[in-house]
Amino acid sequence: MNLRHAILPLALALSLPVAANAAQRGFEVRDMAYMDRHSAPTLSPDGRVLVFAKRVVDKETNKSATTLWMRNLATRDNAPPKQVSPEGWSVNSPAFSPDGGTLYFMSAKSGSMQLYAMPAAGGEAKRLTDFALDVDGYKLSPDGRQVALALAVFPDCRADLGCTKKKLDDEAARKSTGLLFERMFIRHWDAWNDGRLNRVFAARLGGDAMLTSATLLSGDIHGDIPSKPFGDLGDFAWSPDGKSVAMSVRQSNREEPWSTNFDLWLVNVDGSGARNVTAANKAWDAGPVFSADGRTLYYRAMARPGFEADRFALMAMDIASGKTKEIAPRWDASADGITLSADGKWIYTTAQELGQHPLFRVSLANGEVESVVKDGSVSAFDLAGPTLAFSRNTLKTGDVIATTSADGKAPIRAITPSAGDMLPDVAWGAFEQFNFIGWSGETVHGYVVKPWNFEPGKKYPVAFLIHGGPQGSFGNGWSYRWNPQTYAGQGYAVVMIDFHGSTGYGQKFTDAISGHWGDRPLEDLQKGWAAAQQKYAFLDGGKACALGASYGGFMVNWIAGNWTQPWKCLVSHDGVFENNAMGYATEELWFSEWENGGTPYDNPAGYQKFNPANHVANFKVPMLVIHGQQDFRIPVEQGIALFTANQRKGVASQFLYFPDENHWVLKPQNSVQWHDTVNAWLKQHIGQ
């Protein structure tokens, strides 16, 4: 169960100023919901032109649209980027052709998501595909003559896309509504299983007519590529000659809900000859990338089956012999991906490190690691010619797209505005990283954020934020869900602790939480709370509320029965309350089984050891419970049961229910309601 997707990215700590910011107001949820967002930095092959995506929300209709913008990096003037995608279209996923002359993207302008192309220098967009189904993703071959396409199809339909469309139409027209399942997954994340698999197809580009069919590449591999629910074609790679492909797939079978065994498969471009080249590793193999000569396959690999938060090591496989080696065995970090430098000497990758999320490059010759972009949280990057383009955020900036040289030594050139640029009347809460001695005498890190209107000598009520995962982190980074600045903007100070189990502090530190959800991290939170109050006199320890989602919600539920003294209120969003039921009702069983030491029937004591439901007798702190109906990761009954426990005990409580949200709250108006409700709860119990 991957709860890590609710984490905040990490970045470099900045010092706290001593004077109040003179701007007019603090940051609030409506700013966050409606501000422009920039993403997907994409370079032309020569590195001279940058394209990126810009998402804008229409406040009147409450709908968003994404356009593509271009900046010629070779001109050193101050001309702003210009829109290049067609006016009135919402588009996504830009990519240049290998010669840089064509810009590809996807759009649902026709009524379904299809692939388009237009001259990079400007001109009319041309629709390339006319499939009966939505295109979910694409990747061009190295020579640009072929394209891989991701579509969701019924396995027995094979490459007949019309067959899948007919089955979907027949199902929609069916009068009865019952669904019969023979095995799990019956549902995943926020969708019920309708029998389709995500599969990759290939087609040749260059004809005058739109593509209506394609060759099925992954048909002999019974699994989802891209993986569900968050996979993409980063797990797919073309060979340099375009004659074969590599892909990472987990078998879709009875064992899938408790398996993390993704394998790398090599397949001929006609769909034949599929072979598993990492069968020996029963853990996760991901992100294949071919060397320029096609002889080596680079990828990332975990070592422990059943553990989704294991370290992703960088690997190299000699394709002819099948021999593998780890590239940087001394680097105790988990690599996020693989991008090869043009000269084939370096792997570029991001990874969490000590409260940051930098961009690194790793030498293929000796495994030595260098920092390329040190400050802030790098969320995406592209490398072409002499240019490195990246998207970076901090607690104050949101994502800013910038460029530098390939080695990161040239001055950084911002291309898009920061949150502060877009909101000049907003004062941001200053922040600082601190550390203390936590569980087992080990150093633990945390962040404190001042309220936007901070004045020396005053005390401020505190929002104590607890991150999810649990193998995740809260730090100096930007989030559109749990953003500390929305609390600082209401006049609260914020404290966040990266307890044992957090990522970016070495794999041993991350491993420490498994089987210890309620003791080691709780000790860190308690010691971190004490250390923060001792170090920062402006924290009002008598007016504090603890808030968390996912694992953070579990911890709030655990705190409710095991650490009640400091808190005036609690907020639990989508948190585990009855752990035994969670072990049977969640969809990705491998998570609960790893974290609790087996299945509920093999190790019942493991599920009861840190079960918040066993401590309801101690509940007394007012609690706001929030849950979404479409949350299949932690089913809504967990939230209902938690609210029932508080109500039955006579504890002041509220239940905010979203019938149309999953494990996250994503719709702009729902996000506004979420924040308004939480802020009202805090104001009621700790003031401001």
C-alpha positions in Angstrom: 0.0 0.0 0.0 1.9 3.1 -1.2 1.0 5.8 1.2 4.0 7.7 0.2 2.3 9.8 -2.4 1.0 12.2 0.1 4.4 13.3 1.2 5.9 16.8 0.9 9.2 17.0 -1.0 12.3 18.0 0.8 14.8 20.8 0.3 17.5 23.0 1.8 16.8 24.7 5.1 16.7 28.5 5.2 17.3 30.7 8.3 14.5 32.4 10.1 14.4 36.2 9.8 14.0 38.2 13.0 11.6 40.8 11.6 8.0 40.5 10.5 7.3 40.4 6.8 5.8 43.7 5.7 3.5 42.2 3.1 -0.3 42.5 3.6 -1.5 39.0 4.3 -0.8 35.3 4.7 -1.1 32.5 2.2 -4.5 30.8 2.2 -6.2 27.9 0.4 -7.9 29.9 -2.3 -4.4 31.2 -3.4 -3.2 27.6 -3.5 -6.3 26.2 -5.4 -6.3 28.8 -8.1 -2.7 29.8 -8.7 -1.0 28.8 -11.9 1.1 25.6 -11.9 4.1 25.0 -14.1 5.5 21.5 -14.9 7.0 19.1 -17.5 10.2 20.9 -18.5 11.1 19.5 -21.9 14.1 20.4 -24.0 14.7 20.2 -27.7 17.4 17.7 -28.7 20.0 20.4 -29.0 19.1 21.9 -25.6 18.3 25.4 -27.1 14.5 25.4 -26.7 12.5 24.7 -23.6 8.8 23.7 -23.6 6.8 23.4 -20.4 3.2 23.0 -19.3 1.1 25.7 -17.6 -2.1 24.8 -15.8 -4.6 27.6 -15.2 -7.9 27.4 -13.2 -10.9 29.4 -14.3 -12.4 30.6 -11.1 -15.9 31.1 -12.6 -16.2 27.6 -13.9 -13.8 26.0 -11.4 -12.3 24.0 -14.3 -8.6 23.9 -15.2 -6.9 23.8 -18.6 -3.2 23.1 -19.4 -1.3 24.8 -22.3 2.3 24.4 -23.6 4.7 27.3 -23.5 8.0 27.8 -25.2 11.2 29.7 -24.4 14.2 30.0 -26.8 17.1 29.6 -24.5 19.7 30.7 -27.1 18.4 34.3 -27.0 19.6 36.1 -23.8 16.9 38.7 -23.8 14.1 39.0 -21.3 11.3 38.1 -23.7 8.7 36.0 -21.8 7.8 32.5 -22.9 5.1 32.3 -25.5 2.1 29.8 -25.8 2.6 27.3 -28.6 -0.3 24.9 -28.1 -3.5 25.8 -29.9 -5.7 28.4 -28.3 -8.6 27.0 -26.3 -7.1 23.5 -26.1 -6.1 21.7 -23.0 -3.0 19.6 -23.7 -0.4 17.5 -21.8 2.8 15.4 -22.2 5.1 17.4 -24.6 7.9 15.7 -26.4 10.2 16.8 -29.3 11.0 14.7 -32.3 14.7 13.6 -32.5 15.4 16.3 -35.1 13.7 19.0 -32.9 11.4 20.0 -35.8 8.1 18.5 -34.4 6.4 18.9 -31.0 4.2 16.1 -29.9 1.5 16.3 -27.2 -1.8 14.7 -26.1 -5.2 16.3 -26.0 -8.9 15.3 -25.6 -10.0 18.1 -28.0 -11.7 15.4 -30.2 -13.7 14.0 -27.3 -11.2 11.3 -26.4 -7.5 11.6 -25.5 -5.4 11.2 -28.7 -1.9 12.0 -29.9 -1.2 15.2 -31.8 1.9 16.8 -33.5 2.7 20.3 -34.7 5.8 22.1 -36.1 8.0 23.2 -33.3 8.5 26.5 -35.0 4.7 27.1 -34.9 1.9 26.0 -37.1 -1.3 23.9 -37.2 -1.7 20.9 -34.9 -2.3 17.6 -36.6 -4.1 14.7 -35.0 -2.1 11.5 -35.4 -4.4 8.9 -33.8 -8.0 8.0 -34.2 -8.3 5.1 -31.8 -11.6 3.8 -30.3 -10.0 4.2 -26.9 -8.2 7.0 -24.9 -4.4 7.1 -25.3 -3.0 7.0 -21.8 0.6 7.8 -22.7 3.2 7.6 -25.4 7.0 7.4 -26.0 8.8 8.1 -29.3 11.4 5.7 -30.6 15.0 7.0 -30.8 14.8 7.7 -34.5 11.3 9.2 -34.2 9.8 6.8 -36.8 7.8 4.7 -34.2 5.7 5.5 -31.2 4.8 3.4 -28.2 1.2 3.9 -27.0 -0.4 3.0 -23.7 -4.0 1.9 -23.7 -6.3 0.0 -21.4 -7.8 -3.1 -23.1 -9.5 -6.3 -22.3 -6.9 -9.1 -22.5 -9.0 -11.3 -24.8 -9.4 -8.5 -27.3 -5.6 -8.4 -27.9 -4.9 -5.6 -30.4 -8.6 -5.2 -31.5 -9.3 -1.8 -29.9 -12.9 -1.9 -31.3 -13.5 -5.1 -29.3 -12.6 -3.3 -26.0 -14.8 -0.4 -27.0 -17.8 -2.7 -27.7 -17.3 -4.5 -24.4 -17.4 -1.2 -22.5 -20.5 0.0 -24.4 -22.2 -3.3 -23.7 -21.4 -3.1 -20.0 -22.8 0.5 -19.9 -26.0 -0.7 -21.5 -26.5 -3.7 -19.1 -29.6 -3.4 -17.0 -28.3 -5.3 -14.0 -25.4 -3.8 -12.0 -23.8 -6.7 -10.1 -20.2 -7.5 -10.6 -18.7 -11.0 -10.2 -15.1 -11.4 -9.2 -13.0 -14.5 -9.1 -9.8 -13.0 -7.5 -8.3 -9.8 -6.3 -7.7 -7.0 -7.1 -11.4 -6.3 -7.0 -10.6 -2.6 -6.7 -7.4 -0.5 -6.6 -6.8 3.0 -5.1 -10.1 4.6 -6.3 -11.4 2.4 -9.1 -13.2 -1.0 -9.3 -11.5 -3.6 -11.5 -13.4 -3.9 -14.8 -11.1 -6.5 -16.3 -9.0 -4.3 -18.4 -5.2 -4.3 -18.4 -2.9 -1.4 -19.2 -0.9 -2.5 -22.3 1.7 -1.0 -24.6 1.2 -0.9 -28.4 3.6 0.3 -31.2 2.8 2.1 -34.4 4.8 3.6 -37.2 4.6 7.4 -37.8 4.8 9.3 -41.0 1.7 8.4 -42.9 -0.9 10.8 -44.1 -3.9 9.0 -42.5 -4.5 8.9 -38.8 -3.5 5.7 -37.0 -6.5 3.5 -36.1 -4.6 0.3 -35.1 -1.3 -0.7 -33.5 0.8 -3.7 -32.7 0.4 -5.1 -29.3 3.8 -5.3 -27.6 3.0 -6.6 -24.1 0.3 -9.1 -25.0 2.4 -12.1 -23.9 3.0 -10.4 -20.5 -0.1 -10.7 -18.3 0.2 -7.5 -16.3 -0.3 -3.7 -16.3 2.2 -1.5 -18.1 1.9 1.3 -17.0 1.4 -0.2 -13.5 -1.7 0.8 -11.5 -2.5 3.2 -10.0 0.4 5.6 -10.5 2.7 4.0 -13.2 3.8 5.7 -16.4 5.9 4.9 -19.4 9.0 5.6 -17.4 8.9 1.8 -17.0 9.2 1.4 -20.8 12.3 1.9 -23.0 13.1 1.6 -26.7 16.3 0.0 -27.8 18.6 2.4 -29.7 17.9 0.6 -33.0 14.1 0.5 -32.4 13.9 -3.2 -32.9 13.1 -4.2 -29.3 11.8 -2.7 -26.1 12.1 -3.2 -22.4 9.4 -2.8 -19.8 8.8 -3.3 -16.1 5.7 -5.4 -15.3 4.2 -7.2 -12.4 2.2 -10.3 -13.2 -1.5 -9.8 -12.9 -2.5 -13.0 -11.1 -3.9 -14.3 -7.8 -0.7 -13.2 -5.9 -0.6 -9.6 -7.3 -2.2 -7.9 -4.2 0.6 -9.1 -2.0 3.5 -9.0 -4.4 6.0 -6.3 -5.2 7.8 -8.5 -7.8 8.1 -6.3 -10.9 10.3 -7.8 -13.6 12.0 -6.4 -16.6 10.9 -7.9 -19.9 12.6 -7.7 -23.3 10.2 -7.9 -26.3 10.7 -7.6 -30.1 9.0 -4.7 -31.7 6.6 -7.0 -33.5 5.4 -8.2 -30.0 7.2 -11.6 -30.2 10.0 -13.1 -28.1 9.0 -11.7 -24.6 11.5 -12.8 -22.0 12.0 -12.0 -18.4 15.5 -10.9 -17.7 15.3 -10.3 -14.0 13.4 -13.4 -12.9 16.1 -14.2 -10.3 15.2 -11.1 -8.3 11.8 -11.6 -6.6 11.7 -7.9 -5.5 11.0 -4.8 -7.6 12.9 -4.0 -10.8 12.0 -0.7 -12.5 12.8 2.0 -14.9 14.8 0.3 -17.7 17.1 2.5 -19.9 19.3 1.2 -22.8 22.9 2.3 -23.2 23.6 4.1 -26.5 25.1 1.0 -28.0 22.2 -1.2 -26.9 24.5 -3.6 -25.0 23.7 -2.6 -21.5 20.4 -2.2 -19.7 20.4 0.2 -16.8 17.6 -0.1 -14.2 16.7 0.3 -10.5 16.2 -2.7 -8.2 15.0 -3.4 -4.7 16.3 -6.4 -2.8 13.5 -7.4 -0.4 10.3 -9.0 -1.8 7.1 -7.6 -0.4 8.6 -4.3 0.8 7.6 -1.2 -1.3 9.9 1.2 0.6 13.2 -0.7 0.1 16.2 1.1 -1.4 16.2 1.4 -5.2 19.7 0.6 -6.2 21.2 1.6 -9.6 21.9 -1.5 -11.6 23.6 -2.4 -14.9 23.0 -5.6 -16.9 25.0 -6.9 -19.8 22.2 -8.0 -22.1 24.2 -10.7 -23.9 25.3 -12.5 -20.7 22.6 -11.4 -18.3 25.3 -10.5 -15.7 24.4 -7.6 -13.4 26.2 -5.3 -11.1 25.3 -2.4 -8.8 26.7 0.9 -9.9 26.9 2.8 -6.6 26.8 0.3 -3.8 28.2 2.8 -1.2 25.5 5.4 -1.9 22.8 4.8 0.8 20.0 6.5 -1.1 17.1 5.3 -3.1 17.3 6.5 -6.7 14.1 8.0 -8.3 14.9 7.3 -11.9 17.6 7.1 -14.6 18.6 9.6 -17.2 21.8 9.0 -19.1 24.1 11.8 -20.1 24.8 12.2 -23.8 28.4 11.0 -23.4 27.3 7.9 -21.5 29.4 8.7 -18.5 26.8 9.6 -16.0 23.4 8.7 -14.6 21.3 11.6 -13.5 18.7 11.0 -10.8 17.0 12.6 -7.9 16.9 11.2 -4.4 16.0 12.3 -0.9 18.9 13.3 1.3 18.8 14.8 4.8 15.8 17.0 4.5 16.3 17.8 0.8 15.4 16.3 -2.6 18.4 17.2 -4.8 19.5 16.2 -8.3 22.6 14.0 -8.5 24.8 12.5 -11.2 26.4 9.1 -10.6 29.6 8.1 -12.4 29.2 4.9 -14.4 33.0 4.4 -14.2 33.4 4.3 -10.4 30.0 4.9 -8.8 31.0 8.2 -7.3 28.1 10.6 -6.7 28.0 14.4 -7.3 25.3 16.9 -6.5 24.1 18.9 -9.5 21.2 20.9 -8.1 21.6 21.0 -4.3 19.0 23.4 -3.1 15.3 22.8 -2.9 13.2 19.9 -4.1 13.7 18.9 -7.7 10.4 17.4 -8.9 11.3 16.9 -12.6 14.2 17.5 -15.0 15.4 17.1 -18.6 18.9 16.9 -20.1 19.8 17.7 -23.7 22.9 19.1 -25.3 24.6 21.5 -22.9 21.4 22.3 -21.0 19.8 21.0 -17.9 16.2 22.1 -17.3 14.5 21.3 -14.0 11.4 22.1 -11.9 12.2 22.9 -8.3 10.1 23.9 -5.4 10.6 25.0 -1.8 8.2 25.9 1.1 7.9 29.4 -0.3 8.1 29.1 -4.1 5.9 26.4 -5.6 7.4 24.7 -8.7 9.7 27.0 -10.6 11.2 25.9 -13.9 14.8 26.9 -14.4 17.8 26.0 -16.5 21.6 25.6 -16.0 24.5 23.8 -17.6 24.6 20.0 -17.7 27.0 19.9 -14.7 24.9 22.4 -12.8 27.8 24.9 -12.4 26.4 27.6 -14.6 24.1 30.3 -13.0 20.6 29.1 -12.6 18.1 30.9 -14.9 14.5 31.0 -13.8 12.0 30.7 -16.6 8.7 30.7 -14.7 7.6 32.8 -11.7 7.6 31.6 -8.1 4.5 31.6 -5.9 5.9 34.8 -4.4 6.1 36.4 -7.9 2.5 35.4 -8.6 1.2 36.5 -5.2 3.2 39.7 -4.4 0.9 40.7 -1.5 1.5 37.5 0.4 4.0 37.2 3.3 5.4 33.7 3.7 6.1 31.9 6.9 9.9 31.7 7.4 11.2 28.3 8.1 14.2 26.4 9.6 15.4 22.9 9.9 16.4 21.7 13.4 17.6 18.4 14.9 17.5 16.5 18.2 18.3 13.2 19.7 15.4 10.8 19.2 14.8 7.0 19.5 17.9 4.9 20.2 20.0 8.0 20.7 20.0 8.8 16.9 19.7 12.2 15.3 16.3 13.1 14.0 15.4 16.2 11.9 12.4 18.4 11.8 11.2 21.8 10.5 9.5 24.7 12.1 7.6 27.4 10.2 6.8 30.8 11.6 3.4 32.4 11.1 3.3 35.0 8.3 2.8 37.8 10.7 5.5 36.8 13.2 6.6 39.4 15.8 9.5 38.7 18.1 8.5 38.2 21.7 5.0 36.9 20.9 3.8 33.3 21.3 1.8 31.5 18.6 -0.5 28.5 18.6 0.9 25.5 16.8 -0.2 23.1 14.0 1.8 19.9 14.6 1.8 18.1 11.2 2.6 14.4 10.9 3.5 13.0 7.5 2.1 10.0 5.8 3.9 7.0 4.2 5.0 6.1 6.8 8.1 5.9 4.6 7.7 9.6 3.6 8.7 13.0 4.8 7.6 16.5 5.6 10.2 19.2 4.8 11.0 22.3 2.8 8.9 21.6 -0.2 5.6 22.5 -1.9 2.4 20.6 -1.7 -1.1 21.3 -3.0 -2.6 19.1 -0.3 -0.7 19.4 3.0 1.0 22.7 2.6 2.5 24.2 5.9 2.1 27.7 4.4 -1.7 27.4 4.6 -1.4 27.1 8.4 1.3 29.8 8.7 -1.0 32.0 6.6 -3.7 31.6 9.2 -1.3 32.8 12.0 -0.2 29.5 13.3 3.4 28.2 13.8 4.0 24.8 12.3 6.2 22.0 13.6 7.0 18.9 11.5 9.2 15.9 12.6 10.8 13.4 10.3 10.5 10.5 12.7 12.2 7.1 12.3 10.7 5.6 9.1 11.1 8.8 7.2 13.0 8.7 3.9 16.2 10.5 3.0 18.2 9.5 6.1 19.5 6.2 5.0 17.7 2.8 4.5 18.3 1.7 8.1 16.5 4.8 9.4 13.6 4.1 7.0 13.4 0.4 8.0 13.2 1.3 11.7 9.4 1.9 11.6 8.3 -1.5 10.2 6.7 -3.4 13.1 7.0 -0.3 15.2 4.3 2.1 14.1 3.3 3.2 17.6 6.6 3.2 19.6 9.7 4.5 17.8 8.0 7.2 15.8 5.9 8.3 18.8 9.1 8.6 20.8 10.6 10.8 18.1 7.4 13.0 17.9 7.4 13.4 21.7 11.1 14.3 21.8 10.8 16.5 18.8 7.9 18.4 20.2 9.9 19.0 23.4 13.0 20.0 21.5 11.1 22.4 19.3 9.5 24.2 22.3 12.9 24.5 24.0 14.6 25.9 20.9 11.8 28.2 19.7 10.3 30.4 22.4 7.5 31.6 20.1 5.8 28.2 20.1 2.8 28.2 22.5 2.9 24.6 23.8 -0.4 25.1 25.6 -2.3 25.8 22.3 -1.4 23.1 19.9 -3.3 20.7 17.6 -1.9 17.5 16.0 -2.9 16.8 12.4 -2.1 14.0 10.0 -3.2 12.0 7.0 -2.7 8.4 5.9 0.0 7.1 8.3 -0.2 10.5 9.8 -3.9 9.9 10.4 -3.0 6.6 12.1 -0.6 8.4 14.3 -3.2 11.0 15.3 -5.5 8.1 16.1 -2.7 6.4 18.2 -2.0 9.7 19.9 -5.7 10.0 20.8 -5.3 7.0 23.1 -1.6 7.2 24.0 -0.4 10.9 24.2 -3.3 13.1 25.0 -1.7 15.7 27.4 -0.3 18.3 25.0 -3.2 18.6 22.5 -6.2 20.8 22.5 -7.5 19.2 19.3 -6.7 16.5 16.7 -7.4 16.2 12.9 -7.3 12.6 11.4 -7.6 12.3 7.6 -7.9 8.9 6.1 -6.1 7.2 8.9 -6.0 3.5 10.0 -8.2 3.1 13.1 -9.0 -0.7 13.3 -5.8 -2.3 12.2 -7.0 -5.9 12.0 -9.9 -4.9 9.7 -7.4 -2.8 7.6 -5.4 -5.9 7.0 -8.3 -7.5 5.3 -10.0 -4.5 3.6 -7.1 -2.6 2.0 -6.2 -3.5 -1.6 -2.4 -3.6 -1.7 -2.0 -6.3 0.9 1.8 -6.4 0.8 1.9 -3.1 2.8 -0.1 -4.3 5.8 1.6 -7.7 5.7 5.1 -6.2 5.7 4.5 -3.6 8.3 2.6 -6.0 10.7 4.9 -9.0 10.2 2.5 -11.3 8.2 -1.2 -11.7 7.6 -3.8 -11.0 10.2 -4.4 -14.8 10.7 -0.7 -15.7 10.8 0.4 -12.9 13.1 -2.7 -11.5 14.9 -0.5 -10.1 17.7 1.3 -7.9 15.1 -2.0 -6.2 14.1 -3.1 -5.7 17.7 0.2 -4.3 19.0 -0.4 -0.8 17.7 -4.1 -0.9 17.1 -5.7 2.5 17.9 -9.1 0.9 18.3 -7.8 -0.8 21.5 -7.3 2.5 23.2 -10.6 4.2 22.7 -11.2 4.2 26.5 -8.5 7.0 26.7 -10.0 9.2 24.0 -10.7 12.7 25.3 -9.2 15.2 22.9 -11.6 16.8 20.4 -11.1 15.2 17.0 -12.1 16.2 13.4 -12.3 13.1 11.3 -12.1 13.3 7.5 -12.5 10.5 4.9 -13.3 10.0 1.2 -15.7 7.4 -0.1 -13.4 6.5 -3.0 -10.5 5.8 -0.7 -9.8 2.1 -1.3 -6.4 2.3 0.3 -7.8 3.0 3.7 -11.5 2.3 3.3 -14.1 4.9 4.5 -15.3 2.5 7.2 -12.1 3.2 9.1 -13.1 6.9 9.4 -16.7 6.1 10.2 -15.6 3.8 13.0 -13.2 6.4 14.4 -16.0 9.0 14.4 -18.4 6.5 16.0 -15.8 5.8 18.8 -15.5 9.5 19.6 -19.2 10.1 19.5 -20.0 7.1 21.7 -17.4 8.2 24.2 -18.9 11.7 24.2 -15.7 13.3 22.8 -16.3 16.5 20.9 -15.9 15.5 17.2 -16.9 16.2 13.6 -16.9 14.0 10.5 -16.1 15.6 7.1 -17.1 13.2 4.4 -16.3 13.5 0.7 -18.4 11.1 -1.5 -16.2 11.9 -4.6 -12.7 11.9 -3.2 -10.1 9.2 -2.9 -7.1 9.0 -0.5 -6.5 12.6 -1.4 -8.7 15.6 -1.8 -8.1 16.8 -5.3 -11.1 18.8 -6.5 -10.4 22.6 -6.0 -13.7 23.4 -4.3 -13.4 20.3 -2.1 -9.9 21.4 -1.2 -11.2 24.8 -0.2 -13.9 23.2 1.9 -11.3 20.9 3.5 -9.1 23.8 4.5 -12.0 25.9 5.7 -13.2 23.1 7.9 -9.8 22.3 9.3 -9.0 26.0 10.0 -12.4 26.5 11.7 -11.6 23.5 13.9 -8.2 24.9 14.9 -9.7 28.3 15.5 -12.3 26.8 17.8 -9.8 25.0 19.9 -6.5 27.0 19.7 -7.6 30.4 18.6 -6.4 32.8 15.8 
